């Protein structure tokens, strides 16, 4: 078999296991989908935010929030398979390490990307937001954000004691990102010291890129390079790419950090007491 065939086989296997674990599958799809529909709908008719309708401002944030569930899906998969010694058996089968993790990562990211696309469709059809101003930037942001979260998930899985406690650690981080990454309200409304830190959380640049690409207004350049306040200034097609350069660099930096953590901390064997 070729490397591509190995990777595709691992992807199919991981997807089948994910679907059969109904609790994880429902949580990883219904939670971001439910929040992403409910909160923007409640904000219909509210005051605009930085020149954008509040409902559309919020749903673009939850499109990014949906991608974080790549971490939720992948951390659970990696820790449970490690504890069950499945990875040890896969390596003995001759399956390349890169195929294992690419297949696992893709299987974890696909549901999150689909939820983000469903929310985008809801914004267009129900909220009347119109088509994305820069669809290439939006799709690129979804793909890069998914890659970043997948690599970070593998990296941090090495320090997690096991599948039983992994979700108790990931969930508080998810809540922190939800309230401190500009998903629901601009980061500029946070207290000064928290604003400076929140600007460089992994979720913040993803929110900035998707919101800028969708609305065609500047919600990224100030955030990535200075304070992530977001001026909402109208941009042309090329302007949206330029505005997001800093945010993309932050995403690439977090991807590199996740890669380094994965190489240094990932364990093929389960954690043993004593």
RODO-2510 file (C-alpha; in nm, 4 decimals, decimal comma):
residues 274
     n   res          X          Y          Z
     1     x     0,0000     0,0000     0,0000
     2     x     0,1080     0,3555    -0,0645
     3     x     0,1364     0,6242     0,2040
     4     x    -0,1838     0,7866     0,0761
     5     x    -0,3675     0,4547     0,0991
     6     x    -0,2474     0,4041     0,4569
     7     x    -0,3617     0,7544     0,5502
     8     x    -0,7018     0,7092     0,3878
     9     x    -0,7490     0,3769     0,5670
    10     x    -0,6646     0,5389     0,9019
    11     x    -0,9041     0,8245     0,8283
    12     x    -1,1872     0,5835     0,7505
    13     x    -1,1181     0,3786     1,0629
    14     x    -1,1023     0,6869     1,2871
    15     x    -1,4245     0,8229     1,1366
    16     x    -1,6069     0,4952     1,1986
    17     x    -1,4896     0,4881     1,5614
    18     x    -1,5891     0,8533     1,6085
    19     x    -1,9413     0,7949     1,4789
    20     x    -1,9879     0,4863     1,6965
    21     x    -1,8922     0,6807     2,0111
    22     x    -2,2259     0,8556     2,0054
    23     x    -2,1690     1,0685     2,3168
    24     x    -1,8497     1,2257     2,1824
    25     x    -1,9965     1,2646     1,8337
    26     x    -2,3091     1,4421     1,9574
    27     x    -2,1168     1,6706     2,1928
    28     x    -1,8639     1,7584     1,9228
    29     x    -2,1390     1,8611     1,6785
    30     x    -2,4522     1,9645     1,8656
    31     x    -2,2822     2,1910     2,1215
    32     x    -2,1069     2,4235     1,8713
    33     x    -2,4017     2,4008     1,6314
    34     x    -2,6573     2,4797     1,9012
    35     x    -2,4617     2,7717     2,0457
    36     x    -2,3737     2,8982     1,6999
    37     x    -2,7402     2,9160     1,6010
    38     x    -2,9003     3,0205     1,9309
    39     x    -2,6803     3,3151     2,0269
    40     x    -2,6782     3,4942     1,6885
    41     x    -3,0534     3,4444     1,6575
    42     x    -3,1088     3,6057     1,9972
    43     x    -2,8981     3,9028     1,8842
    44     x    -3,1089     3,9799     1,5748
    45     x    -3,2069     4,3467     1,5865
    46     x    -2,9457     4,4374     1,8502
    47     x    -2,7099     4,7324     1,8124
    48     x    -2,4300     4,6862     1,5530
    49     x    -2,0740     4,6011     1,6554
    50     x    -1,7908     4,7854     1,4789
    51     x    -2,0164     4,8545     1,1809
    52     x    -2,1415     4,4958     1,1513
    53     x    -2,4802     4,3514     1,2433
    54     x    -2,4441     4,1940     1,5869
    55     x    -2,6013     3,8637     1,4793
    56     x    -2,3546     3,8256     1,1918
    57     x    -2,0655     3,9442     1,4101
    58     x    -2,1479     3,6673     1,6584
    59     x    -2,2040     3,3852     1,4111
    60     x    -1,8676     3,4460     1,2436
    61     x    -1,7125     3,4071     1,5882
    62     x    -1,8931     3,0796     1,6457
    63     x    -1,7741     2,9525     1,3090
    64     x    -1,4247     2,9783     1,4569
    65     x    -1,5416     2,8356     1,7902
    66     x    -1,6683     2,5247     1,6100
    67     x    -1,3146     2,4528     1,4935
    68     x    -1,1953     2,4236     1,8546
    69     x    -1,3939     2,1011     1,8779
    70     x    -1,1179     1,9498     1,6660
    71     x    -0,9226     1,9595     1,9934
    72     x    -1,2135     1,8050     2,1832
    73     x    -1,2494     1,5217     1,9304
    74     x    -0,8794     1,4542     1,8823
    75     x    -0,7708     1,4696     2,2467
    76     x    -1,0365     1,2159     2,3345
    77     x    -0,9372     0,9907     2,0455
    78     x    -0,5626     1,0095     2,1087
    79     x    -0,5760     0,9520     2,4853
    80     x    -0,8284     0,6671     2,4644
    81     x    -0,6380     0,4864     2,1879
    82     x    -0,3096     0,5364     2,3712
    83     x    -0,4557     0,3961     2,6954
    84     x    -0,5968     0,0960     2,5073
    85     x    -0,2558     0,0304     2,3423
    86     x    -0,4129     0,0669     1,9979
    87     x    -0,1327     0,2934     1,8777
    88     x     0,1257     0,0346     1,9802
    89     x    -0,0521    -0,2271     1,7700
    90     x    -0,0882     0,0096     1,4747
    91     x     0,2854     0,0828     1,4773
    92     x     0,3604    -0,2900     1,4837
    93     x     0,1469    -0,3277     1,1720
    94     x     0,3888    -0,1138     0,9734
    95     x     0,1537     0,1838     0,9475
    96     x     0,3642     0,5040     0,9203
    97     x     0,3388     0,7414     1,2175
    98     x     0,2507     1,0285     0,9834
    99     x    -0,0404     0,8288     0,8395
   100     x    -0,1728     0,7542     1,1862
   101     x    -0,1831     1,1165     1,2939
   102     x    -0,2894     1,2663     0,9636
   103     x    -0,5774     1,0202     0,9444
   104     x    -0,6727     1,0805     1,3075
   105     x    -0,6446     1,4579     1,2720
   106     x    -0,8528     1,4701     0,9547
   107     x    -1,1243     1,2541     1,1111
   108     x    -1,1393     1,4887     1,4115
   109     x    -1,1357     1,8063     1,2012
   110     x    -1,3985     1,7128     0,9410
   111     x    -1,6988     1,7320     1,1813
   112     x    -1,5805     2,0710     1,3095
   113     x    -1,5355     2,2067     0,9576
   114     x    -1,8806     2,0813     0,8595
   115     x    -2,0374     2,2583     1,1591
   116     x    -1,8590     2,5808     1,0580
   117     x    -1,9969     2,5460     0,7038
   118     x    -2,3489     2,4791     0,8360
   119     x    -2,3263     2,7967     1,0453
   120     x    -2,2117     2,9880     0,7378
   121     x    -2,5118     2,8563     0,5457
   122     x    -2,7393     2,9576     0,8333
   123     x    -2,5917     3,3077     0,8234
   124     x    -2,6629     3,3379     0,4520
   125     x    -3,0083     3,1772     0,4414
   126     x    -3,1650     3,2700     0,7756
   127     x    -2,9782     3,5782     0,8992
   128     x    -2,9533     3,7323     0,5528
   129     x    -2,5821     3,7978     0,5900
   130     x    -2,5061     3,7476     0,2224
   131     x    -2,2200     3,5497     0,0753
   132     x    -1,8701     3,5817     0,2256
   133     x    -1,6821     3,8846     0,0991
   134     x    -1,3650     3,6781     0,0539
   135     x    -1,4578     3,3087     0,0345
   136     x    -1,0965     3,2024    -0,0249
   137     x    -0,9861     3,3687     0,2971
   138     x    -1,2743     3,2143     0,4915
   139     x    -1,2040     2,8619     0,3632
   140     x    -0,8301     2,9098     0,4154
   141     x    -0,8926     3,0285     0,7704
   142     x    -1,1073     2,7230     0,8437
   143     x    -0,8426     2,4855     0,7090
   144     x    -0,5484     2,6556     0,8820
   145     x    -0,7427     2,6848     1,2064
   146     x    -0,8294     2,3147     1,1955
   147     x    -0,4659     2,2244     1,1300
   148     x    -0,3483     2,4441     1,4181
   149     x    -0,5965     2,2955     1,6646
   150     x    -0,5203     1,9393     1,5506
   151     x    -0,1459     1,9818     1,6005
   152     x    -0,2003     2,1475     1,9401
   153     x    -0,4294     1,8612     2,0432
   154     x    -0,1640     1,6004     1,9696
   155     x     0,0938     1,8121     2,1514
   156     x    -0,1013     1,8567     2,4730
   157     x    -0,2236     1,4952     2,4743
   158     x     0,1245     1,3911     2,5824
   159     x     0,0829     1,5550     2,9238
   160     x    -0,2765     1,4459     2,9827
   161     x    -0,2984     1,1529     3,2238
   162     x    -0,5700     0,9645     3,0358
   163     x    -0,8986     0,9709     2,8496
   164     x    -1,0974     0,9826     3,1718
   165     x    -0,9582     1,3205     3,2749
   166     x    -0,8844     1,4718     2,9335
   167     x    -1,2277     1,6306     2,8910
   168     x    -1,2170     1,7807     3,2394
   169     x    -0,9022     1,9661     3,1335
   170     x    -1,0107     2,0631     2,7813
   171     x    -1,3558     2,1961     2,8756
   172     x    -1,2349     2,4893     3,0951
   173     x    -0,9972     2,5914     2,8168
   174     x    -1,2904     2,5877     2,5737
   175     x    -1,4920     2,8156     2,8052
   176     x    -1,1944     3,0525     2,8404
   177     x    -1,1606     3,0789     2,4633
   178     x    -1,5326     3,1385     2,4247
   179     x    -1,5307     3,4480     2,6445
   180     x    -1,1808     3,5861     2,5787
   181     x    -1,1270     3,5466     2,2037
   182     x    -1,3713     3,7980     2,0577
   183     x    -1,6337     3,5389     1,9693
   184     x    -1,9295     3,7131     2,1292
   185     x    -1,7950     4,0606     2,2092
   186     x    -1,4905     4,2514     2,0773
   187     x    -1,1681     4,1849     2,2635
   188     x    -1,1339     4,5603     2,2945
   189     x    -1,4114     4,5520     2,5564
   190     x    -1,2022     4,3350     2,7914
   191     x    -0,9951     4,4889     3,0745
   192     x    -0,6549     4,6150     2,9609
   193     x    -0,4193     4,3376     3,0838
   194     x    -0,6609     4,0610     2,9793
   195     x    -0,7034     4,2268     2,6392
   196     x    -0,3299     4,2120     2,5733
   197     x    -0,3128     3,8408     2,6601
   198     x    -0,6360     3,7472     2,4840
   199     x    -0,5075     3,8937     2,1585
   200     x    -0,2628     3,6066     2,1258
   201     x    -0,4743     3,3124     2,2370
   202     x    -0,4968     3,0476     1,9619
   203     x    -0,8663     3,1153     1,9013
   204     x    -0,8372     3,4935     1,8578
   205     x    -0,6612     3,5007     1,5179
   206     x    -0,9013     3,2373     1,3818
   207     x    -1,1958     3,4572     1,4803
   208     x    -1,0271     3,7596     1,3225
   209     x    -0,9540     3,5861     0,9925
   210     x    -1,3010     3,4342     0,9494
   211     x    -1,4782     3,7546     1,0520
   212     x    -1,2645     3,9733     0,8245
   213     x    -1,2977     3,7330     0,5320
   214     x    -1,6723     3,7003     0,5729
   215     x    -1,7657     4,0629     0,6371
   216     x    -1,4976     4,2265     0,4229
   217     x    -1,4169     4,4684     0,7062
   218     x    -1,1028     4,5047     0,9131
   219     x    -1,1325     4,2923     1,2266
   220     x    -0,7799     4,1535     1,2085
   221     x    -0,4918     4,3889     1,1379
   222     x    -0,5089     4,5853     1,4611
   223     x    -0,5719     4,2711     1,6610
   224     x    -0,2817     4,0701     1,5261
   225     x    -0,0246     4,3458     1,5283
   226     x    -0,1367     4,5752     1,8066
   227     x    -0,4384     4,5082     2,0281
   228     x    -0,6990     4,3078     1,8358
   229     x    -0,9657     4,5715     1,8847
   230     x    -1,0904     4,5584     1,5254
   231     x    -1,1900     4,8796     1,3557
   232     x    -1,4446     4,7303     1,1186
   233     x    -1,3137     4,9483     0,8356
   234     x    -1,4351     4,8357     0,4886
   235     x    -1,1741     4,6592     0,2779
   236     x    -1,1356     4,5402    -0,0764
   237     x    -1,0518     4,1825    -0,1683
   238     x    -0,6770     4,2380    -0,1492
   239     x    -0,7204     4,4437     0,1664
   240     x    -0,8731     4,1517     0,3554
   241     x    -0,5658     3,9407     0,2816
   242     x    -0,3324     4,2175     0,3956
   243     x    -0,5321     4,2794     0,7118
   244     x    -0,5074     3,9126     0,8106
   245     x    -0,1320     3,8687     0,7655
   246     x    -0,0579     3,9232     1,1329
   247     x    -0,3372     3,6899     1,2455
   248     x    -0,2150     3,4198     1,0067
   249     x     0,1369     3,4549     1,1498
   250     x    -0,0008     3,3988     1,5007
   251     x    -0,1823     3,0863     1,3809
   252     x     0,1361     2,9566     1,2179
   253     x     0,3291     3,0279     1,5377
   254     x     0,0800     2,8260     1,7441
   255     x     0,1004     2,5457     1,4868
   256     x     0,4791     2,5417     1,5277
   257     x     0,4400     2,5349     1,9069
   258     x     0,1995     2,2426     1,8811
   259     x     0,4385     2,0580     1,6499
   260     x     0,7242     2,1087     1,8959
   261     x     0,5128     1,9875     2,1874
   262     x     0,4020     1,6836     1,9879
   263     x     0,7609     1,5868     1,9090
   264     x     0,8778     1,6348     2,2667
   265     x     0,5824     1,5251     2,4776
   266     x     0,3740     1,2731     2,2847
   267     x     0,3745     0,9255     2,4398
   268     x     0,2929     0,6004     2,2634
   269     x     0,2520     0,4231     2,5980
   270     x    -0,0206     0,5010     2,8529
   271     x     0,0682     0,6856     3,1703
   272     x     0,1321     0,4392     3,4499
   273     x     0,0827     0,5137     3,8192
   274     x     0,3946     0,4792     4,0337
***
